[in-house]
Protein backbone atom coordinates (compact mmCIF):
# COMPACT_ATOMS: atom_id res chain seq x y z
CA UNK A 1 0.00 0.00 0.00
CA UNK A 2 1.43 3.39 -0.92
CA UNK A 3 2.50 5.62 1.93
CA UNK A 4 0.16 8.47 0.95
CA UNK A 5 -2.92 6.24 1.06
CA UNK A 6 -1.85 4.84 4.40
CA UNK A 7 -1.36 8.38 5.79
CA UNK A 8 -4.80 9.40 4.52
CA UNK A 9 -6.42 6.32 6.09
CA UNK A 10 -4.66 6.90 9.43
CA UNK A 11 -5.67 10.58 9.43
CA UNK A 12 -9.26 9.72 8.55
CA UNK A 13 -9.31 7.08 11.29
CA UNK A 14 -8.05 9.57 13.85
CA UNK A 15 -10.69 12.10 12.77
CA UNK A 16 -13.41 9.46 13.11
CA UNK A 17 -12.15 8.48 16.57
CA UNK A 18 -12.08 12.14 17.63
CA UNK A 19 -15.64 12.59 16.34
CA UNK A 20 -16.86 9.51 18.19
CA UNK A 21 -15.20 10.62 21.44
CA UNK A 22 -16.76 14.07 21.09
CA UNK A 23 -20.16 12.52 20.39
CA UNK A 24 -19.84 10.24 23.43
CA UNK A 25 -18.99 13.16 25.74
CA UNK A 26 -21.79 15.25 24.23
CA UNK A 27 -24.34 12.49 24.83
CA UNK A 28 -23.03 11.98 28.37
CA UNK A 29 -23.40 15.71 29.08
CA UNK A 30 -26.98 15.74 27.76
CA UNK A 31 -27.80 12.69 29.86
CA UNK A 32 -26.33 14.21 33.04
CA UNK A 33 -27.93 17.64 32.58
CA UNK A 34 -31.08 17.01 34.71
CA UNK A 35 -28.96 15.64 37.57
CA UNK A 36 -26.61 18.63 37.40
CA UNK A 37 -29.53 21.05 37.33
CA UNK A 38 -31.08 19.42 40.41
CA UNK A 39 -27.78 19.46 42.32
CA UNK A 40 -27.16 23.07 41.37
CA UNK A 41 -30.64 24.11 42.57
CA UNK A 42 -30.14 22.22 45.83
CA UNK A 43 -26.79 23.94 46.46
CA UNK A 44 -28.19 27.40 45.63
CA UNK A 45 -31.15 26.84 47.95
CA UNK A 46 -28.84 25.68 50.76
CA UNK A 47 -26.47 28.64 50.48
CA UNK A 48 -29.04 31.42 50.11
CA UNK A 49 -29.81 33.35 53.29
CA UNK A 50 -33.15 32.69 54.90
CA UNK A 51 -35.89 35.13 53.99
CA UNK A 52 -36.66 37.57 56.75
CA UNK A 53 -39.86 39.47 57.42
CA UNK A 54 -40.31 42.47 55.14
CA UNK A 55 -39.58 45.83 56.73
CA UNK A 56 -42.60 47.69 58.11
CA UNK A 57 -44.24 49.92 55.56
CA UNK A 58 -43.86 53.63 55.99
CA UNK A 59 -47.05 55.44 56.73
CA UNK A 60 -48.19 58.41 54.75
CA UNK A 61 -48.88 61.90 56.07
CA UNK A 62 -52.59 61.11 56.00
CA UNK A 63 -52.09 58.09 58.30
CA UNK A 64 -50.07 60.23 60.71
CA UNK A 65 -52.72 62.92 60.83
CA UNK A 66 -55.51 60.43 61.55
CA UNK A 67 -53.57 58.90 64.46
CA UNK A 68 -52.69 62.22 66.14
Beta strands, then each sheet from edge to edge (+ up, - down):
end
